[in-house]
Amino acid sequence: MPRKLNPALAKPLTLTPELEAVVGKGPMPRAQVVKKLWEYIKANNLQNPTNKRQVRADEKLLPLFGGEKEVNMFAMTKLVSAHMS
């Protein structure tokens, strides 16, 4: 039986200009935001090579990470959520 998509993940959300600078113009569902965020991180080689769970901030990610230079990937999702409504 196919798994149902969580409706909260499918609902298009309004994105802050800081988040749009990374993932593109909103509104966009949360799942799509996370997918695009990872595409950006991988394309710009922002994972810590010694600990892939850590994501390093560049100038576009810094405002999304609350000024932190490096965040855990699980904390990143929480921090980015503040930029969606």
C-alpha positions in Angstrom: 0.0 0.0 0.0 1.5 3.4 -1.0 2.4 5.6 2.0 0.3 8.7 2.3 2.1 12.1 2.1 1.7 14.1 5.3 -0.6 17.0 4.4 1.6 19.4 6.5 4.5 18.5 4.2 2.5 19.1 1.0 0.9 22.5 1.9 2.6 25.4 0.1 4.2 27.8 2.6 5.3 31.4 2.3 9.1 31.7 2.4 11.2 34.6 3.7 13.4 36.4 1.2 16.5 34.9 2.8 15.2 31.4 2.2 14.0 32.2 -1.3 17.6 33.3 -2.1 18.6 29.6 -1.5 15.7 27.5 -2.7 13.9 29.8 -5.2 10.6 31.7 -5.2 7.8 30.4 -2.9 5.2 29.5 -1.9 6.6 26.0 -1.7 5.8 22.8 0.3 8.1 22.0 3.2 9.3 18.8 1.6 10.3 20.7 -1.6 12.1 23.3 0.5 14.2 20.6 2.3 14.9 18.9 -1.1 16.1 22.2 -2.7 18.1 23.1 0.4 20.0 19.8 0.2 20.6 20.4 -3.6 22.1 23.7 -2.7 24.3 22.3 0.1 25.6 19.5 -2.1 26.1 21.8 -5.2 28.2 24.2 -3.1 30.0 21.4 -1.1 28.9 22.8 2.3 28.9 19.5 4.2 31.8 19.1 6.7 34.0 16.5 5.0 34.9 14.9 8.3 31.4 14.8 9.7 28.7 14.8 6.9 26.0 15.5 9.5 27.4 19.0 9.9 26.5 21.7 7.3 28.7 24.7 6.9 27.1 28.1 6.3 28.0 30.3 3.3 26.8 33.9 3.1 23.4 32.8 1.9 22.9 30.1 4.6 24.2 32.3 7.5 21.0 34.2 8.0 19.0 30.9 7.9 21.2 29.3 10.5 20.8 32.3 12.9 24.4 33.4 12.3 25.9 30.0 13.2 28.9 29.0 11.0 28.1 25.3 11.2 25.0 23.4 12.3 23.9 19.8 12.7 21.6 18.7 9.8 18.7 18.0 12.2 19.1 21.5 13.8 19.2 23.0 10.3 15.6 21.8 9.6 14.3 23.4 12.8 16.2 26.7 12.0 14.9 26.8 8.5 11.3 26.2 9.6 11.4 29.7 11.2 11.7 31.1 7.6 8.4 29.4 6.5 4.9 30.4 7.3 
